[in-house]
Amino acid sequence: MGAGGGEAEGIEVRVPYDGTSSLGHVVESIGVPLTEVGSLAVNGRRVPTSYRPTPGETVRVRAVERPQPIPSPRFVLDVHLGTLARRLRVIGVDAAYRNDLDDDALIEQANAERRVLLTQDRGLLRRKALWLGGYVRGARPDEQLADVLARFAPPLDPWTRCTACNGPLVPAGKAEVERMLPAGTRRSYETFARCRACRRVYWHGAHGGRLEEIIAMARQIV
């Protein structure tokens, strides 16, 4: 059986077939999670993942469309994508993340909260229990952020989420947070926000320039 399409359009791969497996199983057996497949076609006719091909058929595998429609732009990221999670929060995207969750816990959270699971673990994306996930391309956080934004096009709302816990930020008066501020910050800044969840205080400090660059890049993509 031959398979073509996907990211490298027109590339043909010959795949052994046992005569009984579903097409979805065959596609995943060559390392492509079904979360990354937009459509399957045999001889120009679209078929479901449950289709059972016959030996010698050519299957066209197309990548998922971009931007990909999703029920809600809410995500949960695996333990290896902490920097990406913080960058998504900077631009106001709902990105749940903890560095102590195993695969089962990640899938449970994704399913229970209807979040898209973002990972670079293809095996995790092939888990039957997972309701929806996406493979994150790129080795560097900038590349990963660009890939997620191009694929899912979530609405941006910068400076509205806590980068530490993902909670919502609300304006805070200086008098309310003054006792929590370093002396230099008290002298130099007047505008603050606070996380409703963890109570962390934010202000536009020396790191603001780099964060503005991240926001500007995101706005160019979405």
Backbone as numpy.savetxt, mean C-alpha at the origin, in Angstrom:
# Nx Ny Nz CAx CAy CAz Cx Cy Cz
1.59 -24.96 -21.64 0.73 -23.77 -21.64 1.62 -22.54 -21.64
1.28 -21.52 -22.41 2.03 -20.28 -22.44 1.28 -19.19 -21.71
2.02 -18.28 -21.11 1.41 -17.14 -20.43 2.13 -15.89 -20.85
1.38 -14.84 -21.21 2.01 -13.60 -21.63 1.31 -12.41 -21.04
1.98 -11.26 -21.06 1.36 -10.03 -20.58 1.92 -9.63 -19.25
1.14 -8.83 -18.50 1.60 -8.33 -17.22 2.50 -7.12 -17.41
3.48 -6.95 -16.50 4.35 -5.80 -16.57 5.17 -5.81 -17.84
5.69 -6.97 -18.21 6.49 -7.07 -19.42 5.58 -7.55 -20.54
4.85 -6.63 -21.14 3.86 -6.97 -22.15 4.52 -7.69 -23.32
3.95 -8.83 -23.71 4.46 -9.56 -24.87 5.45 -10.65 -24.52
5.92 -10.72 -23.27 6.83 -11.79 -22.86 6.03 -13.08 -22.69
6.54 -14.15 -23.29 5.85 -15.44 -23.17 6.64 -16.37 -22.29
5.95 -17.00 -21.35 6.57 -17.96 -20.45 5.84 -19.28 -20.60
6.60 -20.35 -20.84 5.98 -21.67 -20.95 5.90 -22.31 -19.57
4.70 -22.76 -19.23 4.44 -23.27 -17.88 3.92 -24.70 -17.98
4.51 -25.63 -17.24 3.95 -27.00 -17.23 2.58 -26.99 -16.58
1.71 -27.87 -17.06 0.34 -27.89 -16.54 -0.06 -29.32 -16.23
-0.69 -29.51 -15.06 -1.05 -30.86 -14.62 -2.41 -31.32 -15.13
-3.13 -30.44 -15.83 -4.41 -30.82 -16.41 -5.60 -30.66 -15.49
-5.37 -30.32 -14.23 -6.50 -30.22 -13.29 -6.55 -28.89 -12.53
-5.44 -28.22 -12.37 -5.40 -26.99 -11.55 -6.14 -25.85 -12.23
-6.68 -24.96 -11.42 -7.32 -23.76 -11.96 -6.26 -22.81 -12.52
-6.69 -21.92 -13.38 -5.76 -20.96 -13.97 -5.16 -20.05 -12.89
-5.98 -19.68 -11.92 -5.47 -18.86 -10.83 -4.32 -19.54 -10.10
-4.46 -20.83 -9.86 -3.40 -21.59 -9.19 -2.14 -21.63 -10.05
-2.31 -21.79 -11.35 -1.16 -21.84 -12.24 -0.41 -20.51 -12.23
-1.16 -19.41 -12.29 -0.54 -18.09 -12.29 0.24 -17.87 -10.99
-0.36 -18.24 -9.87 0.33 -18.05 -8.60 1.54 -18.97 -8.46
1.51 -20.11 -9.14 2.62 -21.05 -9.05 3.90 -20.51 -9.68
3.77 -19.51 -10.55 4.96 -18.90 -11.16 5.34 -17.60 -10.45
4.74 -17.38 -9.25 5.15 -16.26 -8.42 4.36 -15.00 -8.56
3.21 -15.04 -9.22 2.39 -13.84 -9.42 1.14 -13.94 -8.55
1.05 -13.16 -7.46 -0.17 -13.19 -6.64 -1.35 -12.67 -7.44
-2.53 -13.21 -7.18 -3.72 -12.77 -7.92 -4.09 -11.33 -7.60
-3.57 -10.78 -6.49 -3.80 -9.36 -6.20 -3.18 -8.47 -7.27
-2.22 -9.00 -8.03 -1.53 -8.20 -9.05 -2.06 -8.45 -10.45
-3.07 -9.29 -10.57 -3.63 -9.64 -11.88 -4.90 -8.84 -12.13
-4.93 -8.14 -13.27 -6.14 -7.39 -13.62 -7.14 -8.24 -14.37
-6.66 -9.04 -15.32 -7.56 -9.90 -16.09 -6.79 -11.06 -16.68
-7.51 -12.12 -16.99 -6.96 -13.30 -17.64 -7.77 -13.56 -18.90
-7.08 -13.89 -19.99 -7.78 -14.15 -21.25 -7.15 -15.35 -21.94
-8.01 -16.19 -22.52 -7.57 -17.33 -23.30 -8.13 -17.17 -24.71
-7.25 -17.09 -25.69 -7.65 -16.89 -27.09 -8.55 -15.65 -27.23
-8.19 -14.59 -26.52 -8.93 -13.33 -26.61 -10.20 -13.28 -25.79
-10.51 -14.34 -25.09 -11.74 -14.40 -24.30 -11.40 -14.34 -22.82
-12.00 -13.38 -22.11 -11.72 -13.25 -20.69 -12.29 -14.46 -19.94
-11.49 -14.93 -18.98 -11.89 -16.09 -18.21 -11.65 -15.79 -16.72
-12.37 -16.46 -15.83 -12.15 -16.27 -14.39 -10.94 -17.06 -13.92
-10.51 -16.79 -12.70 -9.37 -17.51 -12.15 -9.69 -18.99 -11.96
-10.96 -19.33 -11.89 -11.35 -20.73 -11.71 -11.28 -21.54 -13.01
-11.06 -20.87 -14.13 -11.00 -21.55 -15.44 -9.91 -22.62 -15.43
-10.22 -23.77 -16.05 -9.24 -24.85 -16.15 -8.78 -24.95 -17.61
-7.56 -24.48 -17.87 -7.08 -24.46 -19.26 -6.77 -25.87 -19.77
-6.64 -25.96 -21.07 -6.22 -27.22 -21.68 -4.78 -27.05 -22.15
-4.01 -28.12 -22.18 -2.61 -28.03 -22.58 -2.48 -27.37 -23.96
-1.51 -26.47 -24.08 -1.26 -25.79 -25.34 -1.94 -24.44 -25.48
-2.89 -24.13 -24.62 -3.56 -22.83 -24.69 -2.60 -21.71 -24.28
-2.81 -20.55 -24.89 -2.04 -19.37 -24.52 -2.91 -18.46 -23.68
-2.41 -18.10 -22.55 -3.14 -17.26 -21.60 -2.49 -15.89 -21.53
-3.28 -14.84 -21.66 -2.76 -13.50 -21.49 -3.09 -13.02 -20.08
-2.04 -12.64 -19.36 -2.18 -12.16 -17.99 -1.89 -10.66 -17.99
-2.91 -9.89 -17.68 -2.73 -8.44 -17.64 -2.60 -7.97 -16.19
-1.74 -6.98 -16.00 -1.55 -6.42 -14.66 -2.80 -5.67 -14.22
-2.94 -5.50 -12.93 -4.07 -4.76 -12.38 -4.04 -3.33 -12.92
-5.21 -2.77 -13.17 -5.28 -1.43 -13.74 -4.81 -0.40 -12.73
-4.30 0.71 -13.25 -3.85 1.83 -12.43 -4.48 3.12 -12.93
-5.07 3.93 -12.06 -5.26 3.66 -10.64 -6.29 2.56 -10.42
-6.08 1.79 -9.38 -6.95 0.65 -9.06 -8.07 1.10 -8.14
-9.32 0.92 -8.54 -10.42 1.27 -7.64 -10.42 0.35 -6.42
-10.57 0.92 -5.24 -10.67 0.15 -4.01 -11.82 0.69 -3.19
-12.44 -0.14 -2.36 -13.61 0.31 -1.59 -13.33 1.51 -0.70
-12.13 1.55 -0.10 -11.78 2.65 0.80 -10.26 2.80 0.81
-9.75 4.03 0.76 -8.29 4.23 0.72 -7.66 4.13 2.10
-7.78 2.94 2.69 -7.22 2.67 4.01 -6.27 1.48 3.88
-5.12 1.57 4.52 -4.08 0.58 4.31 -3.53 0.07 5.64
-2.95 -1.13 5.58 -2.13 -1.65 6.67 -0.86 -2.18 6.03
0.28 -1.88 6.63 1.57 -2.21 6.05 2.29 -3.25 6.89
3.04 -4.12 6.22 3.74 -5.15 6.97 4.95 -4.56 7.69
5.62 -5.39 8.49 6.64 -4.89 9.42 7.86 -4.30 8.72
8.04 -4.58 7.42 9.22 -4.10 6.70 9.01 -2.74 6.03
7.82 -2.17 6.18 7.50 -0.94 5.45 7.18 0.22 6.40
7.91 0.31 7.49 7.65 1.35 8.46 7.89 2.76 7.93
8.95 2.96 7.17 9.23 4.29 6.62 8.14 4.71 5.65
7.69 3.77 4.83 6.59 4.07 3.90 5.33 4.44 4.67
5.06 3.74 5.75 3.87 4.05 6.55 3.93 5.49 7.07
5.07 5.90 7.56 5.20 7.27 8.08 5.03 8.30 6.97
5.53 8.00 5.79 5.38 8.95 4.68 3.93 9.04 4.22
3.24 7.93 4.22 1.81 7.98 3.88 1.05 8.82 4.89
1.40 8.71 6.16 0.73 9.51 7.19 1.03 10.99 7.02
2.25 11.34 6.63 2.59 12.74 6.40 1.65 13.38 5.38
1.29 12.63 4.34 0.43 13.19 3.29 -1.05 12.93 3.58
-1.35 12.44 4.78 -2.73 12.32 5.21 -3.45 11.05 4.83
-2.70 10.00 4.47 -3.31 8.72 4.10 -3.39 7.83 5.34
-4.52 7.18 5.52 -4.76 6.30 6.66 -3.91 5.04 6.50
-2.81 4.96 7.26 -1.86 3.87 7.11 -1.56 3.23 8.47
-2.20 2.11 8.75 -1.96 1.39 10.00 -0.64 0.64 9.90
0.11 0.65 10.99 1.41 -0.05 11.00 1.84 -0.34 12.42
2.31 -1.57 12.63 2.98 -1.96 13.86 4.13 -2.88 13.48
5.21 -2.80 14.23 6.38 -3.61 13.89 6.43 -4.95 14.61
5.31 -5.33 15.23 5.30 -6.58 16.00 4.19 -7.53 15.58
3.62 -7.34 14.39 2.53 -8.20 13.94 3.05 -9.28 13.00
2.61 -10.53 13.20 2.96 -11.59 12.27 1.97 -11.61 11.12
2.19 -12.53 10.18 1.36 -12.56 8.97 -0.12 -12.77 9.29
-0.41 -13.67 10.20 -1.80 -13.94 10.53 -2.48 -12.70 11.11
-1.77 -11.98 11.97 -2.34 -10.77 12.59 -2.55 -9.68 11.55
-1.64 -9.56 10.59 -1.80 -8.57 9.53 -3.04 -8.86 8.69
-3.22 -10.11 8.33 -4.39 -10.49 7.53 -5.67 -10.26 8.33
-5.64 -10.60 9.60 -6.81 -10.40 10.45 -7.19 -8.92 10.52
-6.19 -8.05 10.69 -6.47 -6.61 10.75 -6.97 -6.10 9.41
-6.31 -6.50 8.33 -6.73 -6.06 7.00 -8.19 -6.43 6.74
-8.56 -7.65 7.07 -9.92 -8.13 6.83 -10.93 -7.44 7.74
-10.60 -7.33 9.02 -11.55 -6.78 10.00 -11.81 -5.30 9.75
-10.76 -4.55 9.37 -10.89 -3.11 9.19 -11.04 -2.71 7.73
-11.09 -3.71 6.85 -11.22 -3.48 5.41 -10.13 -2.55 4.91
-8.90 -2.91 5.25 -7.73 -2.19 4.79 -7.01 -2.99 3.72
-6.39 -2.31 2.79 -5.57 -2.97 1.77 -4.22 -3.28 2.41
-3.80 -4.54 2.36 -2.52 -4.93 2.93 -1.41 -4.66 1.92
-0.46 -3.82 2.31 0.68 -3.49 1.45 1.90 -4.26 1.94
2.59 -4.92 1.02 3.72 -5.76 1.40 4.60 -6.02 0.18
5.83 -6.48 0.45 6.70 -6.96 -0.61 6.90 -8.48 -0.49
6.02 -9.10 0.26 6.03 -10.55 0.46 4.96 -11.17 -0.42
5.37 -11.74 -1.54 4.39 -12.34 -2.46 3.65 -13.51 -1.84
4.34 -14.24 -0.97 3.67 -15.35 -0.30 2.52 -14.89 0.57
2.68 -13.75 1.22 1.61 -13.20 2.05 0.41 -12.82 1.18
0.68 -12.25 0.02 -0.41 -11.86 -0.88 -1.13 -13.05 -1.48
-0.49 -14.21 -1.47 -1.13 -15.41 -2.01 -1.99 -16.13 -0.97
-2.02 -15.64 0.23 -2.84 -16.28 1.28 -4.31 -16.13 0.94
-5.02 -17.25 0.92 -6.43 -17.26 0.51 -7.32 -16.43 1.42
-6.94 -16.29 2.67 -7.79 -15.59 3.64 -7.78 -14.08 3.43
-6.78 -13.55 2.74 -6.65 -12.10 2.58 -7.70 -11.55 1.63
-8.43 -10.53 2.05 -9.49 -9.98 1.21 -8.95 -9.09 0.11
-7.88 -8.30 0.38 -7.34 -7.40 -0.64 -5.94 -6.96 -0.23
-5.03 -6.98 -1.19 -3.66 -6.57 -0.91 -3.00 -6.02 -2.15
-1.78 -5.51 -1.97 -1.04 -4.98 -3.09 0.46 -5.12 -2.86
1.16 -5.51 -3.92 2.62 -5.63 -3.86 3.23 -4.25 -4.05
4.16 -3.89 -3.18 4.80 -2.58 -3.24 6.11 -2.70 -4.00
6.23 -1.97 -5.08 7.46 -1.99 -5.87 8.44 -0.95 -5.36
9.71 -1.25 -5.52 10.75 -0.29 -5.17 11.52 -0.69 -3.93
12.82 -0.35 -3.93 13.68 -0.65 -2.79 13.76 0.52 -1.82
13.61 1.74 -2.32 13.73 2.93 -1.48 12.34 3.48 -1.15
12.20 4.14 0.00 10.89 4.67 0.40 10.27 5.62 -0.63
11.08 6.45 -1.28 10.53 7.35 -2.30 9.90 6.56 -3.44
10.57 5.50 -3.87 10.03 4.65 -4.94 8.77 3.94 -4.49
8.78 3.47 -3.27 7.62 2.75 -2.74 6.41 3.68 -2.62
6.64 4.90 -2.13 5.54 5.86 -2.01 4.97 6.20 -3.38
5.84 6.43 -4.35 5.37 6.75 -5.71 4.55 5.60 -6.28
4.96 4.37 -6.01 4.24 3.21 -6.54 2.85 3.10 -5.92
2.76 3.25 -4.60 1.47 3.14 -3.93 0.52 4.25 -4.40
1.04 5.46 -4.54 0.19 6.57 -4.98 -0.28 6.39 -6.42
0.60 5.91 -7.30 0.22 5.71 -8.69 -0.80 4.58 -8.82
-0.69 3.58 -7.97 -1.60 2.44 -8.07 -2.97 2.73 -7.48
-3.02 3.35 -6.30 -4.29 3.48 -5.60 -4.87 4.91 -5.59
-4.04 5.90 -5.92 -4.50 7.30 -5.99 -5.37 7.71 -4.80
-4.88 7.53 -3.58 -5.69 7.92 -2.42 -5.78 9.43 -2.31
-6.86 9.96 -1.75 -6.94 11.41 -1.54 -5.87 11.85 -0.55
-5.30 13.03 -0.80 -4.23 13.56 0.06 -4.80 14.62 1.00
-4.32 14.59 2.22 -4.73 15.59 3.22 -3.55 15.81 4.17
-2.48 16.47 3.68 -1.24 16.57 4.46 -1.43 17.20 5.83
-0.55 16.80 6.73 -0.48 17.36 8.08 -1.75 17.09 8.90
-2.42 16.00 8.64 -3.63 15.69 9.41 -3.52 14.38 10.19
-2.39 13.66 10.05 -2.24 12.38 10.75 -0.93 12.34 11.53
-1.00 11.69 12.65 0.19 11.50 13.49 1.11 10.50 12.80
2.37 10.89 12.60 3.31 9.98 11.96 3.70 8.84 12.87
3.46 8.98 14.17 3.83 7.94 15.13 2.77 6.86 15.26
1.48 7.28 15.29 0.43 6.28 15.58 -0.71 6.27 14.57
-0.72 7.19 13.62 -1.76 7.27 12.59 -3.04 7.96 13.06
-3.04 8.46 14.30 -4.22 9.15 14.81 -4.43 10.50 14.14
-5.63 11.07 14.24 -5.90 12.37 13.62 -5.26 13.51 14.42
-4.78 14.52 13.70 -4.22 15.71 14.34 -5.28 16.79 14.41
-5.28 17.52 15.51 -6.20 18.65 15.69 -5.38 19.85 16.15
-5.82 21.07 15.81 -5.09 22.26 16.26 -5.00 22.30 17.79
-3.89 22.81 18.28 -3.69 22.92 19.73 -3.14 24.30 20.06
-3.72 24.95 21.05 -3.21 26.24 21.48 -1.86 26.09 22.16
-1.04 27.13 22.05 0.29 27.06 22.63 0.23 26.86 24.14
-0.70 27.51 24.80 -0.81 27.36 26.25 -1.14 25.92 26.64
-1.86 25.23 25.78 -2.27 23.86 26.07 -1.09 22.89 26.05
-0.10 23.15 25.18 1.01 22.21 25.00 2.35 22.76 25.48
2.36 23.98 25.99 3.63 24.67 26.28 4.53 23.87 27.21
3.96 23.23 28.20 4.78 22.50 29.16 5.47 21.28 28.56
5.01 20.86 27.37 5.59 19.69 26.72 6.67 20.07 25.71
6.93 21.36 25.52 7.82 21.83 24.47 9.22 22.12 24.99
10.24 21.86 24.17 11.59 22.32 24.50 11.61 23.85 24.56
12.53 24.41 25.31 12.58 25.86 25.48 12.72 26.59 24.15
13.57 26.07 23.27 13.77 26.73 21.98 12.51 26.74 21.14
11.74 25.68 21.22 10.49 25.60 20.47 9.47 26.60 21.02
9.41 26.71 22.33 8.48 27.67 22.94 8.77 29.09 22.48
10.04 29.39 22.31 10.42 30.75 21.89 10.16 30.98 20.41
10.28 29.92 19.59 10.34 30.11 18.13 9.04 29.83 17.39
8.10 29.09 17.99 6.91 28.66 17.25 5.64 29.01 18.00
4.59 29.27 17.23 3.31 29.66 17.81 2.16 28.74 17.41
2.35 27.96 16.33 1.27 27.13 15.79 1.57 25.66 16.03
0.61 24.96 16.62 0.84 23.57 17.00 -0.39 22.71 16.68
-0.15 21.41 16.60 -1.22 20.43 16.47 -0.92 19.29 17.43
-1.96 18.55 17.77 -1.79 17.45 18.72 -2.58 16.24 18.24
-2.01 15.06 18.47 -2.68 13.82 18.08 -3.77 13.50 19.09
-4.96 13.25 18.60 -6.06 12.88 19.49 -5.83 11.55 20.19
-5.08 10.67 19.54 -4.90 9.32 20.07 -3.76 9.24 21.08
-2.56 9.64 20.67 -1.39 9.47 21.54 -0.94 10.77 22.21
-1.57 11.90 21.85 -1.31 13.21 22.45 0.03 13.81 22.07
0.70 13.26 21.10 1.97 13.81 20.63 1.73 15.19 20.03
2.69 16.11 20.23 2.56 17.49 19.76 3.42 17.68 18.51
2.86 18.43 17.54 3.55 18.70 16.27 3.65 20.19 16.02
4.72 20.56 15.34 4.90 21.92 14.85 5.83 21.86 13.64
5.82 22.91 12.83 6.66 22.94 11.63 8.07 23.36 12.03
8.90 22.36 12.28 10.26 22.63 12.70 11.24 22.53 11.56
12.51 22.26 11.92 13.57 22.22 10.92 13.37 21.10 9.91
12.65 20.05 10.29 12.42 18.92 9.39 11.30 19.21 8.38
10.63 20.33 8.52 9.47 20.61 7.68 9.78 20.69 6.20
10.99 21.16 5.86 11.34 21.28 4.45 11.34 19.94 3.73
11.92 18.93 4.35 11.94 17.60 3.74 10.54 17.03 3.62
9.73 17.26 4.64 8.36 16.76 4.59 7.55 17.47 3.49
7.80 18.74 3.31 7.13 19.46 2.23 7.52 18.91 0.87
8.78 18.47 0.75 9.21 17.85 -0.51 8.43 16.57 -0.77
8.22 15.78 0.27 7.45 14.53 0.14 6.01 14.85 -0.29
5.43 15.87 0.32 4.06 16.27 -0.02 3.98 16.76 -1.46
4.96 17.56 -1.88 4.97 18.08 -3.24 5.09 16.95 -4.26
5.93 15.95 -3.97 6.09 14.80 -4.86 4.76 14.05 -4.96
4.10 13.85 -3.81 2.83 13.12 -3.80 1.79 13.84 -4.64
1.73 15.14 -4.56 0.73 15.91 -5.30 0.99 15.86 -6.81
2.22 15.66 -7.20 2.52 15.53 -8.63 2.03 14.20 -9.18
1.92 13.20 -8.32 1.52 11.86 -8.76 0.01 11.68 -8.74
-0.63 12.14 -7.67 -2.06 11.92 -7.51 -2.85 13.08 -8.10
